[in-house]
Amino acid sequence: MTYEERVKHNLEGLHAVSVGLCPGCEVCADAHGVSVEEFAALVEDCEVEDAPSFSWQWCDSCGSSLGGDRHAAHALDENDNIIHLDVCTACLMYLSYGEIPE
């Protein structure tokens, strides 16, 4: 299976996939120790940092099990619920710019 096929398979059923923090995400708010409402205000005011963190967890987008930075990403499910994703740097570039990793 190619990289693009893995991403398509792993993100099947999701739409509006985007990288970065999401003001309405409970996971992101919890990670910053604030309520969703407080987090939304921090994001709007650009007062919260969107920094990656090292992880051995699988990438939610391509499924890579290699350790590395994981970045926040989000999508909407079929009911338009916000789904938090942790994606590798290769997927950050692919989802943002369409760059396919080597």
Sequence and secondary structure as in RCSB ss.txt:
>XXXX:A:sequence
MTYEERVKHNLEGLHAVSVGLCPGCEVCADAHGVSVEEFAALVEDCEVEDAPSFSWQWCDSCGSSLGGDRHAAHA
LDENDNIIHLDVCTACLMYLSYGEIPE
>XXXX:A:secstr
  HHHHHHHHTTT EEEEES  TT HHHHHHTTS HHHHHHHHHTT S    EEE S  TTT   S EEEEEEEE
E TT  EEEEEEEHHHHHHHHH     
